[in-house]
Each structure stands twice: as C-alpha cells, then as structure tokens.
Amino acid sequence: MNAFNQHPGQVFRACELHELLDMPIDEASVNVTRSRLGRPTRQGFLTQPERGRYQKRT
C-alpha cells in the first residue's frame, strides 16, 4: 500500500510494483503479489481499472 500512497492516481501492474520496491521479479514472486493484491481490492482500498492493473481508490 505504501507504493500506492507515494504515487497517488498511478496504475500499477504487479511486476511494476516489484521493480519499484526492488523486489525479485521472478514469476513466482510476482504471482504471490498478484494474489495479495486481491484482498485490498475486495476490501475496496484498490480498484482494477483493467485486468491485471491496480490503482488506489480515490
């Protein structure tokens, strides 16, 4: 959530979040991040303007 707070209004893909946060960008790690982004999306903190893209709800 910190990355979304630092870049309000920006739309991110899971891979882009990994690059921004200097996390490993192997497929398994990115898939874990995708699944973890599901919870804040369901709770209404994030939106998905397009499939696979996440944005902080304003």
C-alpha positions in Angstrom: 0.0 0.0 0.0 2.9 2.3 0.6 3.8 2.4 -3.1 0.2 3.4 -3.9 0.3 6.1 -1.3 3.5 7.5 -2.7 2.2 7.6 -6.2 -1.5 8.5 -5.9 -3.5 8.0 -9.1 -0.9 5.8 -10.8 -2.0 2.4 -12.1 0.5 -0.4 -11.4 0.9 -3.9 -12.7 2.3 -6.4 -10.1 5.6 -6.6 -12.0 5.9 -2.8 -11.9 5.4 -2.8 -8.1 8.2 -5.3 -7.8 10.6 -3.1 -9.8 9.6 0.0 -7.8 10.1 -1.8 -4.5 13.4 -3.5 -5.6 11.8 -6.9 -5.1 12.7 -10.0 -7.1 10.8 -10.1 -10.4 10.7 -13.8 -10.9 7.3 -15.2 -12.0 6.6 -17.0 -8.6 7.2 -13.8 -6.6 5.0 -11.7 -8.9 2.2 -14.3 -8.7 2.3 -14.1 -4.9 2.0 -10.3 -5.1 -1.0 -10.6 -7.5 -2.8 -12.8 -5.1 -2.0 -10.5 -2.2 -3.4 -7.5 -4.1 -6.7 -9.3 -4.3 -7.6 -8.7 -0.6 -7.2 -4.9 -0.7 -9.1 -4.9 -4.0 -12.0 -6.8 -2.5 -12.0 -4.6 0.6 -12.3 -1.5 -1.6 -8.8 0.0 -1.0 -7.7 -0.7 -4.5 -9.5 -0.8 -7.8 -8.8 -2.7 -11.0 -9.3 -0.2 -13.9 -8.2 -3.0 -16.3 -7.4 -6.7 -15.9 -4.0 -7.1 -14.1 -3.7 -3.4 -13.2 -4.3 -1.9 -9.7 -4.9 1.6 -8.5 -5.6 3.1 -5.2 -9.2 4.1 -4.8 -9.7 7.9 -4.5 
